[in-house]
Amino acid sequence: MGERSRLAVWGDPIGHSRSPALHRAAYARLGLGWEYERRRVDAAGFATALSGLDRTWRGLSLTMPLKERAHDAAGDLDAHARLTGAVNTLLLGARLRGFNTDVGGIVDAFRGAGVHALDRVRILGAGATAASALVAARELGADRVEVRARRPEAAQRLQRIGAALAAHVSVVPFDASAGDVDATIATLPSGTALDAAVAEALTAAGGVLFEAAYAPWPSALAAGWTTTPVISGFEMLLHQAVRQIRIFLNGEQDVPLPDEDVIVAVMRRAAMED
C-alpha cells in the first residue's frame, strides 16, 4: 500500500502554525521523503477527517480545539496523555496511539533556559495547556502550585491531576494577593492583556516567566516582566515538535533523534525564516 509518509497539523485556526516549517526542516535533514502539511479541522469535523485517512498517513500533530477529541479517539495513551486528558500527537497504524508532548516540551524549555528545579509555581489559566504545565511543573520538582482561573470550576481537573501527582494545587481568582513563586506559567490565549494592577502584582512576585503564547511576541505580560529569564512559548513549540518527530520516527518520545542538536538548530532557523 506504500510507505506511511504523510503527516499534518490539524486545528482551528491553523493558518498561523509554524509546525510545517519545523517538521519539514527536520525531515529534510534526516533525509526522509515525508510530507507535512496543515489542515483546518474543527472539533465537529475531527472524527470524519480522521476516519478519512488512508494507509499513506503516518501521524498527526493536534492543536486546539482537538486535543481532547484526539485523546478520546486514541486506543493507546502515553502517561502524560492519560494524566492530562489531552493528546497533541497521534501515531497511526494498526492501533491509534496518542501522546502528549507538550509536557516534555515545557520541561525542555525550562531546562534550556537554565531552570532545572522548581518548588512553588503559579499557573495562569485552567485549560489543556495548563494541565500540561502542571505535570511539567511537578516533573521539575514543584509540589505547591497555585492556579489562577477566571472560572474556579474549570480548575477542578487540575486539582485532580495534582492529587494524582502528590502536589498541592490551590485555586484562586486572578486578583487574589500574590505570594512569591519560583516560576509563573501563563497559558492564557494569545493576545490576552490582564488588568494593569493584577499584572504588576504577578510580575513583582512571579519569578521566571514561561509564556505559552509566542505570537505576537512579546506578549503584554512578557513585555512588562521584570524578572529574568522570560521563556517564550516558541521554545515549547520547538521542543514538543522534536518529541513528535521522535514518535513519528521511533514510536517513542524519549528516544533521541540522530544528531539531535543539529536537527534542533535547523528547525529553529527554519521557524525564524518562515
Rosetta blueprint (number, residue, H / E / L):
1 M L
2 G L
3 E L
4 R L
5 S L
6 R E
7 L E
8 A E
9 V E
10 W E
11 G E
12 D L
13 P L
14 I L
15 G L
16 H L
17 S L
18 R L
19 S H
20 P H
21 A H
22 L H
23 H H
24 R H
25 A H
26 A H
27 Y H
28 A H
29 R H
30 L H
31 G L
32 L L
33 G L
34 W L
35 E E
36 Y E
37 E E
38 R E
39 R E
40 R E
41 V L
42 D L
43 A L
44 A L
45 G L
46 F H
47 A H
48 T H
49 A H
50 L H
51 S H
52 G L
53 L L
54 D L
55 R L
56 T L
57 W E
58 R E
59 G E
60 L E
61 S E
62 L E
63 T L
64 M L
65 P L
66 L L
67 K H
68 E H
69 R H
70 A H
71 H H
72 D H
73 A H
74 A L
75 G L
76 D E
77 L E
78 D L
79 A H
80 H H
81 A H
82 R H
83 L H
84 T H
85 G L
86 A L
87 V L
88 N L
89 T E
90 L E
91 L E
92 L L
93 G L
94 A L
95 R L
96 L L
97 R E
98 G E
99 F E
100 N L
101 T L
102 D H
103 V H
104 G H
105 G H
106 I H
107 V H
108 D H
109 A H
110 F H
111 R H
112 G H
113 A L
114 G L
115 V L
116 H L
117 A L
118 L L
119 D L
120 R E
121 V E
122 R E
123 I E
124 L E
125 G L
126 A L
127 G L
128 A H
129 T H
130 A H
131 A H
132 S H
133 A H
134 L H
135 V H
136 A H
137 A H
138 R H
139 E H
140 L L
141 G L
142 A L
143 D L
144 R E
145 V E
146 E E
147 V E
148 R E
149 A L
150 R L
151 R L
152 P H
153 E H
154 A H
155 A H
156 Q H
157 R H
158 L H
159 Q H
160 R H
161 I H
162 G H
163 A H
164 A H
165 L L
166 A L
167 A L
168 H E
169 V E
170 S E
171 V E
172 V E
173 P L
174 F L
175 D L
176 A L
177 S L
178 A L
179 G L
180 D L
181 V L
182 D L
183 A E
184 T E
185 I E
186 A E
187 T L
188 L L
189 P L
190 S L
191 G L
192 T L
193 A L
194 L L
195 D L
196 A H
197 A H
198 V H
199 A H
200 E H
201 A H
202 L H
203 T H
204 A H
205 A L
206 G L
207 G L
208 V E
209 L E
210 F E
211 E E
212 A L
213 A L
214 Y L
215 A L
216 P L
217 W L
218 P L
219 S L
220 A H
221 L H
222 A H
223 A H
224 G L
225 W L
226 T L
227 T L
228 T L
229 P L
230 V E
231 I E
232 S E
233 G H
234 F H
235 E H
236 M H
237 L H
238 L H
239 H H
240 Q H
241 A H
242 V H
243 R H
244 Q H
245 I H
246 R H
247 I H
248 F H
249 L H
250 N H
251 G L
252 E L
253 Q L
254 D L
255 V L
256 P L
257 L L
258 P L
259 D L
260 E H
261 D H
262 V H
263 I H
264 V H
265 A H
266 V H
267 M H
268 R H
269 R H
270 A H
271 A H
272 M H
273 E H
274 D L
